[in-house]
């Protein structure tokens, strides 16, 4: 196949092949891309290296070599070639995007990678090069690895705008606070503002992704008008795009105390400052005891005999505890402490802490490490264990241990392994979230709980900012009624939603209005629920989507649509604790898939697994055989049978899962390479 003359040139400058200087090398271009199309990436790379010896400054050769070396996971070659490409073409969008990837591969600062990507966007003529999505994916992956997704909202939105539904997100949507995903909006500029014309220039720069230049202009404006909300909010947007975490926190704090900003917006900025702050203000302090003990075996037997403990036999937990005390030798035993035992259906217990026992070593005595929750009223069981252990001299930890983010406390285990009688009921879980939220200590309140400081007027604004942050969290069990109970428990006015319908459109003052809206009322029309659902999906509130689907499931007219029904049932299943009811819902999901003429294999395997987990092995086997007979061509069932047959062969193993490719087709660092089939190429080809 010949190169499409009207496709973007592979050199990445945005011009069509016909109008680019690369047309002078049309014959070489055709030969190289025929090799690529034929799946001969190594041969194509050899040919490129030969051509580069004759013409070392040919942009399309450097660009194609960079892409091929990345595809072949030759990262050193990619880094060197992309650097040379950028030196040759410093304004080339593709060269800038590749430099961003090179920074990520070398584990350089995320801010630097973002700067190159923004420069790439600014220099792009029309459509972005397909490799741009890979660059953004790598950037988000590095932010996830360093725990910096709190400032990634701009880049998350860019990813979601560019990626198709099939592309797997490089972050867990269900764990992100919605403050990370909500785009910051510009606060209005007064008509008579003396800096209005300069703000118009700022707007022109941000529209073309020149956030660095826009920030310089904004700082000049703020030197003359330091407390102006409009320029401050615009500065915040620039800092988020450039991943300036400390800058975002500082600007958000300034806006949160600005009296010219509405109270609701001030709370939003205060919550955002808490989200991005590196000060651990939203961490819950932990009780830590690290002591010598005389006899490790006696301590282990005592812990095993305690009805409130559960022994964790996993090696990973033992290594984690060893890392906390700076020991290379794993802990001898690790126990989780719960506040009781489950005796009948409906009972629940809460995880209180962890006790690790370390054996004697040549240079270290026997030791015990206790890491426990500090939630008010939830300390007795751990205190009892500490008193029963014959603790010796207190030891110093090699590094301070923290209980972590407050959501860790709210989502701690509430069932005891080995004693579980079904999942915890949703209503019971909501009550536990309310209890723990009111009573957990926070660094934000100097180690006190919300209930302990709620009458202190000097703490009121911080408390409201925390609650705003909580409402935007994805904590499981945080229902709207639970939010109301928390506000009520702190003697605070329950927040109201300003969501309203104007014509056929939903109007919001801010995304928080969606979270605060009570859509369980029978007065809410079906079409309105659908519109709210669409907004929820766009916002990314997994918690509220589950809650909304529970309401939609009870609307017969909505459930007539099999596609909507299958989506809603999938969410409802995740909230159901009764195994029999889950089985019924899976059957309904199966019927919806039949109506849609969609593959049913995944649904069948889900039910088979559920039956097997209940000890109903024969029923599970009969169910599977029946469905295989009815759907012999289902791809999921065929794949399952192949894996089973492979395992039954002598020395057989299940086939390895194929790596997930991204839209650019390039394999990211850390993913296993997958050789393309003959005649297939993963490299982007002009006109393909």
GUROMI-859050 format. One line per 10 residues: number of its first residue (from 1); for each residue x, y, z of C-alpha. Coordinates in steps of 0.02 Angstrom, whole numbers, always signed. Layout:
residues N
NUM> X Y Z; ... $
end
This chain:
residues 688
1> +0 +0 +0; +70 +170 -47; +79 +313 +77; -75 +425 +77; -11 +593 +14; -143 +686 +114; -109 +598 +279; -8 +687 +415; +177 +669 +384; +265 +545 +500 $
11> +390 +682 +547; +252 +750 +658; +255 +933 +605; +69 +932 +567; +85 +952 +379; +17 +830 +251; +143 +715 +169; +116 +800 +0; +162 +971 +68; +305 +921 +183 $
21> +491 +918 +144; +487 +733 +181; +411 +708 +7; +589 +724 -57; +619 +554 +23; +457 +477 -41; +540 +318 -106; +632 +283 +58; +474 +326 +154; +375 +197 +53 $
31> +505 +61 +82; +518 +88 +269; +330 +88 +295; +306 -67 +188; +424 -156 +308; +326 -90 +456; +161 -143 +378; +232 -316 +351; +272 -332 +536; +459 -318 +506 $
41> +497 -187 +637; +678 -240 +663; +713 -238 +476; +632 -66 +464; +742 -4 +607; +898 -71 +520; +848 +19 +360; +817 +181 +456; +990 +170 +536; +1067 +151 +363 $
51> +974 +302 +298; +1023 +405 +451; +1206 +376 +413; +1178 +462 +246; +1057 +596 +310; +1073 +611 +501; +957 +762 +514; +804 +689 +428; +654 +720 +541; +542 +578 +483 $
61> +683 +452 +508; +713 +509 +687; +527 +511 +724; +499 +337 +654; +654 +268 +739; +591 +336 +905; +421 +254 +883; +496 +87 +830; +622 +84 +973; +481 +119 +1095 $
71> +376 -20 +1019; +524 -140 +1036; +554 -78 +1215; +729 -18 +1173; +711 +126 +1294; +890 +188 +1292; +882 +202 +1103; +714 +290 +1117; +780 +417 +1243; +935 +457 +1140 $
81> +841 +468 +975; +698 +574 +1044; +825 +694 +1120; +913 +711 +953; +744 +734 +866; +698 +876 +985; +865 +963 +962; +838 +958 +775; +655 +1012 +783; +624 +1104 +949 $
91> +450 +1161 +896; +392 +994 +827; +237 +930 +922; +287 +748 +902; +465 +781 +961; +397 +873 +1114; +275 +732 +1154; +413 +603 +1139; +524 +706 +1253; +384 +701 +1382 $
101> +383 +512 +1371; +573 +506 +1387; +561 +607 +1548; +435 +480 +1614; +542 +330 +1567; +690 +409 +1658; +575 +442 +1807; +603 +628 +1793; +491 +761 +1872; +309 +750 +1818 $
111> +307 +940 +1803; +441 +930 +1668; +347 +794 +1573; +188 +900 +1582; +280 +1054 +1518; +339 +963 +1362; +164 +895 +1331; +86 +1068 +1347; +216 +1135 +1225; +168 +993 +1107 $
121> -16 +1044 +1117; +29 +1226 +1087; +128 +1185 +930; +1 +1063 +857; -86 +1128 +701; -246 +1026 +700; -268 +850 +768; -150 +782 +900; -33 +642 +849; -95 +468 +905 $
131> +57 +448 +1016; -5 +594 +1123; -125 +479 +1214; +20 +365 +1260; +115 +515 +1326; -32 +567 +1435; -56 +387 +1494; +127 +378 +1548; +113 +545 +1637; -41 +489 +1734 $
141> +43 +323 +1772; +191 +413 +1850; +74 +525 +1952; -17 +371 +2014; +147 +287 +2063; +203 +440 +2164; +32 +470 +2242; +10 +639 +2155; -155 +610 +2065; -234 +745 +2174 $
151> -171 +877 +2052; -204 +774 +1895; -379 +839 +1854; -325 +932 +1697; -234 +779 +1630; -372 +658 +1679; -494 +763 +1577; -372 +765 +1430; -356 +575 +1439; -544 +549 +1444 $
161> -571 +668 +1298; -444 +576 +1189; -466 +394 +1242; -598 +279 +1174; -705 +178 +1295; -599 +22 +1263; -439 +104 +1327; -404 +61 +1508; -377 +213 +1618; -207 +221 +1705 $
171> -292 +263 +1870; -431 +193 +1979; -582 +306 +1952; -673 +234 +2102; -537 +290 +2223; -514 +469 +2162; -588 +611 +2261; -702 +710 +2144; -602 +866 +2184; -466 +786 +2075 $
181> -585 +767 +1928; -686 +927 +1937; -618 +1062 +1820; -585 +1227 +1908; -689 +1367 +1834; -634 +1548 +1812; -714 +1666 +1936; -795 +1815 +1847; -696 +1973 +1807; -787 +2135 +1854 $
191> -833 +2241 +1703; -739 +2391 +1773; -584 +2292 +1824; -428 +2389 +1768; -345 +2225 +1720; -489 +2161 +1612; -397 +2182 +1447; -244 +2093 +1515; -356 +1949 +1570; -418 +1935 +1390 $
201> -236 +1906 +1338; -222 +1773 +1474; -376 +1686 +1405; -301 +1683 +1230; -143 +1601 +1297; -234 +1467 +1397; -342 +1422 +1247; -182 +1377 +1154; -109 +1282 +1304; +24 +1414 +1339 $
211> -2 +1403 +1525; +175 +1454 +1571; +159 +1619 +1479; -16 +1644 +1550; +51 +1619 +1726; +183 +1753 +1700; +50 +1879 +1646; -61 +1831 +1793; +78 +1856 +1918; +109 +2029 +1846 $
221> -77 +2069 +1869; -77 +2000 +2047; +71 +2109 +2095; -41 +2258 +2066; -205 +2177 +2123; -152 +2038 +2245; -324 +1988 +2311; -423 +1985 +2148; -522 +1820 +2140; -530 +1814 +1949 $
231> -341 +1817 +1918; -313 +1700 +2067; -435 +1570 +1998; -353 +1584 +1826; -183 +1559 +1908; -248 +1403 +1994; -299 +1330 +1825; -125 +1364 +1755; -42 +1283 +1906; -151 +1128 +1892 $
241> -108 +1108 +1707; +77 +1122 +1750; +61 +1002 +1899; +128 +1132 +2020; +64 +1049 +2178; +131 +1173 +2305; +72 +1318 +2197; -103 +1243 +2185; -113 +1222 +2374; -53 +1400 +2406 $
251> -172 +1481 +2280; -320 +1375 +2338; -288 +1430 +2518; -285 +1613 +2466; -452 +1592 +2378; -526 +1499 +2526; -500 +1650 +2641; -544 +1783 +2512; -698 +1876 +2572; -744 +1924 +2393 $
261> -776 +1740 +2354; -944 +1659 +2397; -945 +1545 +2548; -983 +1390 +2443; -836 +1427 +2329; -725 +1463 +2479; -767 +1291 +2548; -726 +1213 +2380; -555 +1298 +2376; -524 +1251 +2557 $
271> -564 +1069 +2520; -453 +1073 +2365; -310 +1143 +2468; -331 +998 +2590; -332 +873 +2446; -170 +932 +2366; -77 +980 +2525; +79 +881 +2567; +56 +919 +2754; -43 +761 +2796 $
281> -182 +867 +2871; -312 +736 +2823; -215 +593 +2899; -275 +509 +3057; -139 +488 +3188; -107 +310 +3240; -65 +230 +3406; +106 +151 +3390; +194 +39 +3517; +361 -42 +3476 $
291> +441 -138 +3620; +560 -277 +3665; +478 -435 +3732; +558 -578 +3828; +475 -724 +3740; +407 -715 +3562; +325 -887 +3569; +231 -843 +3728; +167 -683 +3645; +112 -779 +3490 $
301> +16 -909 +3594; -68 -770 +3692; -123 -683 +3533; -185 -846 +3455; -292 -880 +3607; -374 -709 +3600; -548 -718 +3522; -530 -542 +3451; -378 -579 +3343; -356 -657 +3172 $
311> -187 -722 +3114; -131 -664 +2943; -23 -801 +2867; +21 -704 +2710; +204 -666 +2677; +168 -492 +2609; +95 -431 +2773; +247 -495 +2867; +365 -404 +2748; +264 -242 +2764 $
321> +279 -247 +2953; +466 -280 +2940; +487 -130 +2824; +402 -18 +2955; +533 -63 +3086; +677 -62 +2960; +706 -249 +2970; +756 -360 +2824; +688 -515 +2910; +497 -530 +2897 $
331> +390 -531 +3053; +366 -702 +3130; +177 -682 +3149; +52 -544 +3111; -120 -529 +3192; -267 -417 +3150; -367 -358 +3301; -557 -341 +3291; -680 -273 +3418; -774 -436 +3443 $
341> -834 -593 +3355; -977 -620 +3233; -1107 -735 +3310; -1259 -719 +3197; -1313 -642 +3031; -1317 -453 +3042; -1172 -444 +3166; -1020 -343 +3117; -851 -306 +3193; -722 -172 +3154 $
351> -536 -189 +3124; -444 -103 +3267; -262 -129 +3227; -118 -246 +3191; +5 -334 +3306; +168 -402 +3231; +287 -516 +3327; +471 -523 +3278; +585 -666 +3328; +757 -649 +3407 $
361> +901 -612 +3289; +1089 -606 +3314; +1088 -417 +3338; +907 -390 +3391; +796 -453 +3532; +619 -520 +3516; +501 -374 +3480; +319 -330 +3457; +246 -190 +3350; +69 -127 +3381 $
371> -13 -13 +3252; -190 +33 +3303; -334 +146 +3259; -356 +296 +3372; -544 +316 +3343; -627 +376 +3503; -722 +233 +3586; -635 +101 +3479; -478 +67 +3582; -524 -61 +3716 $
381> -475 -223 +3627; -302 -161 +3578; -275 -87 +3752; -317 -256 +3827; -190 -343 +3716; -55 -215 +3757; -85 -241 +3943; -77 -431 +3923; +90 -428 +3833; +244 -420 +3943 $
391> +318 -267 +3858; +500 -225 +3889; +601 -72 +3836; +521 +43 +3709; +611 +49 +3542; +622 +187 +3413; +556 +159 +3237; +677 +189 +3093; +542 +294 +3008; +379 +365 +3075 $
401> +223 +263 +3040; +59 +346 +2995; -115 +271 +2990; -138 +359 +2825; -278 +454 +2744; -442 +468 +2838; -532 +365 +2706; -425 +217 +2763; -510 +230 +2933; -683 +244 +2858 $
411> -656 +95 +2742; -569 -20 +2865; -630 -199 +2874; -795 -226 +2964; -801 -415 +2949; -684 -540 +3029; -606 -669 +2910; -662 -844 +2950; -818 -785 +3043; -903 -689 +2903 $
421> -1088 -728 +2880; -1122 -637 +2717; -1066 -461 +2670; -1109 -318 +2786; -1278 -238 +2754; -1273 -69 +2665; -1370 +18 +2804; -1255 -53 +2938; -1103 +2 +2838; -1173 +180 +2827 $
431> -1196 +185 +3017; -1016 +131 +3042; -954 +267 +2924; -1052 +397 +3024; -984 +331 +3189; -803 +328 +3132; -812 +496 +3042; -874 +584 +3199; -745 +501 +3312; -584 +483 +3213 $
441> -443 +602 +3259; -365 +707 +3120; -203 +803 +3107; -309 +945 +3038; -386 +965 +3211; -223 +937 +3307; -261 +754 +3339; -440 +781 +3395; -598 +712 +3316; -733 +814 +3227 $
451> -851 +780 +3373; -722 +847 +3497; -696 +1013 +3407; -865 +1047 +3328; -913 +1177 +3459; -750 +1273 +3436; -794 +1421 +3325; -611 +1445 +3275; -614 +1270 +3198; -781 +1290 +3109 $
461> -716 +1336 +2935; -587 +1195 +2937; -723 +1074 +2990; -836 +1128 +2846; -692 +1112 +2722; -659 +936 +2786; -843 +890 +2767; -843 +960 +2589; -693 +850 +2552; -783 +702 +2630 $
471> -937 +729 +2521; -826 +725 +2366; -742 +563 +2421; -785 +391 +2355; -800 +310 +2527; -910 +157 +2515; -1061 +172 +2630; -1064 +362 +2625; -1245 +378 +2572; -1339 +542 +2567 $
481> -1426 +496 +2730; -1255 +459 +2808; -1195 +632 +2755; -1348 +710 +2836; -1318 +609 +2996; -1137 +670 +3004; -1188 +853 +2985; -1328 +829 +3112; -1210 +744 +3235; -1098 +898 +3226 $
491> -1244 +1019 +3251; -1217 +1091 +3077; -1345 +1142 +2949; -1375 +1003 +2824; -1315 +1060 +2652; -1445 +1079 +2516; -1427 +1048 +2330; -1451 +1193 +2210; -1484 +1072 +2066; -1633 +1128 +1963 $
501> -1713 +1102 +1793; -1723 +1247 +1671; -1817 +1192 +1516; -1744 +1023 +1473; -1574 +1058 +1552; -1501 +1024 +1723; -1425 +1178 +1804; -1294 +1168 +1940; -1197 +1296 +2040; -1062 +1163 +2055 $
511> -1036 +974 +2048; -1069 +963 +2235; -1253 +996 +2193; -1261 +827 +2107; -1192 +740 +2260; -1315 +826 +2377; -1470 +796 +2272; -1597 +671 +2340; -1656 +575 +2187; -1747 +441 +2289 $
521> -1906 +546 +2295; -2051 +479 +2194; -2080 +656 +2129; -1921 +644 +2025; -1969 +597 +1846; -1886 +455 +1751; -1811 +567 +1617; -1737 +678 +1751; -1653 +526 +1830; -1577 +483 +1661 $
531> -1510 +660 +1643; -1438 +654 +1819; -1359 +485 +1781; -1273 +557 +1628; -1204 +700 +1733; -1145 +577 +1866; -1051 +473 +1739; -967 +629 +1671; -921 +683 +1847; -855 +510 +1887 $
541> -943 +485 +2053; -941 +296 +2069; -1020 +304 +2242; -1168 +410 +2187; -1190 +311 +2026; -1216 +154 +2130; -1342 +246 +2239; -1434 +316 +2087; -1441 +145 +2002; -1527 +75 +2156 $
551> -1664 +204 +2129; -1674 +177 +1941; -1693 -11 +1966; -1859 +23 +2051; -1927 +117 +1900; -2018 -9 +1787; -2026 +106 +1635; -1839 +136 +1638; -1804 -49 +1657; -1893 -89 +1494 $
561> -1734 -36 +1403; -1622 -193 +1408; -1460 -93 +1386; -1501 +23 +1530; -1566 -125 +1631; -1404 -222 +1612; -1302 -71 +1665; -1412 -36 +1817; -1417 -218 +1874; -1228 -228 +1863 $
571> -1217 -86 +1990; -1356 -154 +2101; -1270 -324 +2115; -1119 -239 +2193; -1228 -168 +2332; -1325 -327 +2372; -1272 -431 +2524; -1398 -574 +2509; -1323 -717 +2403; -1495 -778 +2347 $
581> -1541 -604 +2290; -1374 -587 +2199; -1414 -750 +2107; -1583 -679 +2052; -1501 -519 +1991; -1372 -616 +1890; -1516 -710 +1807; -1596 -542 +1763; -1430 -483 +1692; -1422 -642 +1587 $
591> -1598 -610 +1519; -1550 -430 +1473; -1396 -493 +1380; -1503 -618 +1284; -1622 -478 +1236; -1474 -373 +1177; -1401 -523 +1084; -1239 -495 +1178; -1114 -626 +1240; -1169 -703 +1404 $
601> -1010 -796 +1450; -949 -675 +1581; -1119 -676 +1667; -1125 -866 +1665; -951 -881 +1738; -994 -753 +1873; -1143 -856 +1930; -1046 -1019 +1920; -911 -944 +2030; -1040 -881 +2155 $
611> -1121 -1053 +2168; -952 -1135 +2191; -906 -1011 +2329; -1064 -1066 +2422; -1009 -1247 +2414; -1137 -1290 +2279; -1010 -1371 +2164; -1131 -1493 +2079; -1259 -1356 +2047; -1121 -1245 +1977 $
621> -1062 -1383 +1860; -1237 -1422 +1796; -1271 -1235 +1770; -1112 -1214 +1668; -1144 -1369 +1561; -1321 -1309 +1523; -1262 -1136 +1469; -1122 -1206 +1362; -1249 -1312 +1269; -1359 -1159 +1241 $
631> -1214 -1044 +1191; -1080 -1154 +1110; -1004 -1007 +1015; -993 -884 +1158; -813 -816 +1155; -796 -805 +1346; -857 -982 +1374; -744 -1048 +1235; -595 -958 +1312; -638 -1030 +1483 $
641> -648 -1207 +1413; -481 -1186 +1326; -399 -1133 +1489; -475 -1281 +1581; -419 -1402 +1446; -244 -1325 +1449; -232 -1352 +1636; -288 -1533 +1618; -149 -1573 +1495; +12 -1645 +1572 $
651> +115 -1495 +1625; -18 -1382 +1551; -42 -1203 +1606; -178 -1078 +1564; -138 -966 +1416; -63 -799 +1470; -173 -648 +1458; -130 -533 +1317; -65 -361 +1365; -189 -220 +1343 $
661> -138 -106 +1202; -169 +79 +1203; -237 +181 +1059; -64 +223 +994; -25 +38 +985; +138 +60 +1078; +179 -53 +1225; +215 +47 +1382; +365 +13 +1495; +323 -126 +1616 $
671> +199 -213 +1500; +250 -373 +1416; +280 -353 +1229; +163 -443 +1113; +230 -488 +942; +113 -428 +803; +46 -556 +683; +119 -567 +509; +63 -418 +407; +10 -322 +562 $
681> +98 -171 +636; +70 -78 +797; +153 +79 +730; +47 +222 +667; +58 +232 +477; +9 +386 +378; -163 +362 +304; -201 +206 +406 $
end
